[in-house]
Amino acid sequence: MLGAIEAGGTKFVCAVGDETGNIIEQIQIPTTIPDETMPKVITFFSQYPVKAIGVGSFGPIDLNQECSAYGRITSTPKPAWRDYPFVQTLKDAFGIPIGFNTDVNAAALGEVTFGAAKGLDSCLYITVGTGIGAGAVVQGKLLQGLSHPEMGHILVRRHPDDRYQGNCPYHRDCLEGLAAGPAIEGRWGDKGSNLSDRKEVWDLEGYYIAQALMQYILILSPKKIILGGGVMHQSQVFSSIYKYLKELVADYVFLPELRDYIVSPGLGDAAGITGSLILAHQALEELV
């Protein structure tokens, strides 16, 4: 039996299951402060004979195993979680292997293994929700260099009619600052889920996401792009993305049929937790 944690900015999803992605039991725990959230996480897994735990965490996080800060959440906008020793806390509690990566990398891993990108060796998974993040699989491996990608904070061209200042605490009007869920609410005065019939909301959202996708396509050339997260539950934004992306690319590079190329997660909201089960399995295999 394996354990999995999808640690998001709003909630922790904790599950037990196996390497095939089968989930046996699952709960949600609010993301508040470590002293409140983590004891509940530890209590949940203490009920099961898990052999390893995989964690897909909000970030930024330190993935350099040669660094003393490995396994920590680093410069997150959530002050209580800055420099939190995520991996060490779980090792101290259970003494088992811990797989650790970003939440979006975990989701990309889930989708390329069991979801919309199954059978491919390349995909890009993007979540648009409380924040914006992306994970990439390139030639069958998760993309990582000095650190993990932070694609949600790229700069985009502001729409000429958009006067919203942006709400990213680091960059103000980067992609996340202009297009994440809190930006939609800040600009339009209501949550996106209550603005479904406002065409201008989703046209502008598509305008910004399409700019980002063009850059990702030109740099990574992924074989499949998967858009998840709460904002993308508003499926009407996809047509706006297709429209603007086609205009931006302007036939410079070949693109497949966009409705088949840029899609919703095949695993739905389970992409991240499924990928975290895979991270747990990989951590266990590294001992063999």
N, C-alpha and C positions, 0 to 999 in steps of 0.2 A: 504493500500500500504506500502511496506517495501523497505528500501534502503540497498544496499550492496556495499562494497568496497573490492576489492582484491588488496592490496597494495604490489606491487612487486618491486624488485630492479631496473627494467627498466621502468615499467609503472604502473599506477593505473588504474584498471578497475572499473568503477562505474556503478551501475545498479539500476533500480527500478523494483520490481516484487512482487511476493507473496510467501507464505510458501510452495507452491507446486513446487517451482523451476521455475515457469513461469516468464520469463524476458520480461518486457514491453518495456524498453528503456535501452540502454547501450552506454557508451562512454569510450574512453581511453585517459589518461592524462599522459604525460611523467613524470617520477620520477626525478626531478631535486633537488631543495631545498624546504623546507617547505613553505617559503614565496612566492614561485612561484606555487607550486603544490596545496597546500591546498585551496587557494582562488578559484581556478577552481573547486575543489571538492565541496566546499560549494555552489558555484553558481549553479552547476548542480542540487544538491538536493533541493535547494531553489525553484525550479520550480514545485515540486511535494509535495503532502500532505502525506509525509512519517510519519509513526507512530513510527518507530524504524529503526536504522541502524546497520547492522552487519559488522564487520571489520575483515578480515583475512589479517594479516600484516606480512611483512618480519620482521626478528628479529635479535637478541634476543629481547623479550618484557617481561614486568613484568605483570604476570597474578594473582598475589596474591592480592586479594581485600582488605586485611587487611594491606597492605603495602602502604606507602605514595607515592611510585613510580608506583602504579598500573596504567595501561593504557598507560605507556610510552614505547617507543622504547628505548632500553638500549645500550648495547655495540656493536652496528652495525658497520661494516667497513665503512659505509657512514657517514663521520664526521658531516655533516649538520643535520643529523637526530638523532644523539646521544642524549638521554634523552628528546626526543621530546614528549610532552604530548598529544598524539593522541586522547585518549578518552575525556579528558577535553576540548580540542579544539572543538570537535564535539558537546559536551554537551553545551558549551557556545554558539555555533552557532544555535543550534536547540532546546535544552531543552527537548530532548526525550531519551528513553532508548537506550543505545549503547551496543551491543554485541561485545566482543573483544577476539580474539585468533590469533594464528599464521596462515599464509597463507596455510601451509601444513595441519594443523589440520582442517581448514575449508574445504580443498579439500577432506580430509579423511571423514569428515562428509557428504559432498555432495555425495561421491561415495557409502558410506554405506547406505544412505537414498534413492538415486535415480539412482545410477550408477552400476559399475561392481560388487560391494559387496552387492547390495540390497538383503535383506532377511537374511543376516548374522549378527552376533553380534560382529564380529571381522574382522579387516582388517588393512593393513599397506599401506599408500599412500606415495610414494617417488617422489620428483621432482628433476630432474637432468637438470639444466639449467645454468643460471648465477652463481648460488650457488647450493648446495645440501641440502635438508631438508627432514624431514619425520614427518608424523603425524600418530598416531595409535589410533584405536578404540579397546578397550578391554572390553568384556562383556557389550557392548552397550554404553560405555562411553569413551570420549576422555581421553587418558592417560596424567596425570599430577601429578607431585610430588612436590618437592621443586620449580621446574619451569617446563616449557614445555620441551619435548625431543629435543636434538640437535644432531640427529643421523648422520647428514652430516659431523660431525667432528671427527668421530671415526678413529682410526689408522688402516691402512691396510698394508699388506706386499708389499713392493715394488717389481715390476717385475724385475728380474735379468738383463734385457736388457734396463730398463728405466733409463735414466740419467737426466730426467727432475727434477728440484729441488722442484717443487711444488709452488703454488702461494697463499696459504692461509696466510693472514697477521698475524694470531695468531699462527698457528701450522705448516706452510709451507707444509708438505707432508701428511696431513690427507686425508681422502677420498675426500673432496671438493677440496683440494689443488691439487689433482692428477687427478680428473675425472670430474670436472665441466666444463662447456663450455669454460671459459677463460683458463683453464689448457690445453684443447685440442688445442686451438689456440696457446698458448705459446709453447707447445711441438712441434707441427707440422707446425707452421708458417702460418696457415690459419684457418678460421672458419670451424666448423664441417660441416655446410651446404654445403661447397665447397669441402668436402673430402669424399663424399658418396662412391666413387669407390675405396677408399684406405682401403683394407681389414685389414691391420695391425692396422689402427687407431681404428677400432671398435672391433677388437680382444682384444686389450689392454684395451679398455673401459669396455668390458665385464668382463675382468679379475678382475678389481677393484670393479665393481658393484657386481659381484658374491660373492666376499669376504664379502662385507657388508651384502648382503642378508643372507649369512650363519649365521652371528652373530645375525641378527635380528630374523631369524627363530628359532635359538636355545634359544633365550631369551624370545621372545614374542609368538612364535608359532601362527602367524596370519593365519586366514582361507583363506585369499586372499591377494595377494600383487599386488599393482597397481603402475606402473611406468609412470610418466608423466614428463612434462617439455620439453623445446625445444630440448635438446640433444636426448631425446627418440623419437623424430619424425624420427630419423634415425633408422627405424625398424630393420635393419640388425643387430643391436647390441643385440637384444633379443636372437638370436641363439647362440651367444658367451656367453651370460649370462647363458643360459641353460647348455651349455657344461661345463663351469667351475664350476658352482654350483653343478652339478651332481658329478664331480670329487671331489670337496671339501667335500661334505656331506658323500660321500662314503658309502651310505646305512646305516649310523648310526641312522638316524631317518627317519620315513616314510615321503615321499613327494608325493602329488598328481601329476598327469600328469602336467609337468611344463608349457606347453602351455596353460593350463586352469587355472593354479594357479598363474602365474606371467603374468600379462596382461596390456594392455594399459587402460587408463581411459574410463569407459563407457560413461562419460559425455564429453569426449574430453577435450578441453581447457576450458570448462565451469565448471569444477569441483569446482574450488576455489570460483568463484562468486556465484555458486549455494549454496555452503556450507555457504557462508557469508549471504545469504538470510535466511538460517536456523538459523544462529546465531542471526539475527535480530528478528526472530519469537520467539526464546527462551528468548531473553531479554524482549520482550513484555509480554510473558506469566508469567515471574517472578513477574510482577506487580499485577497479578490476585490473 
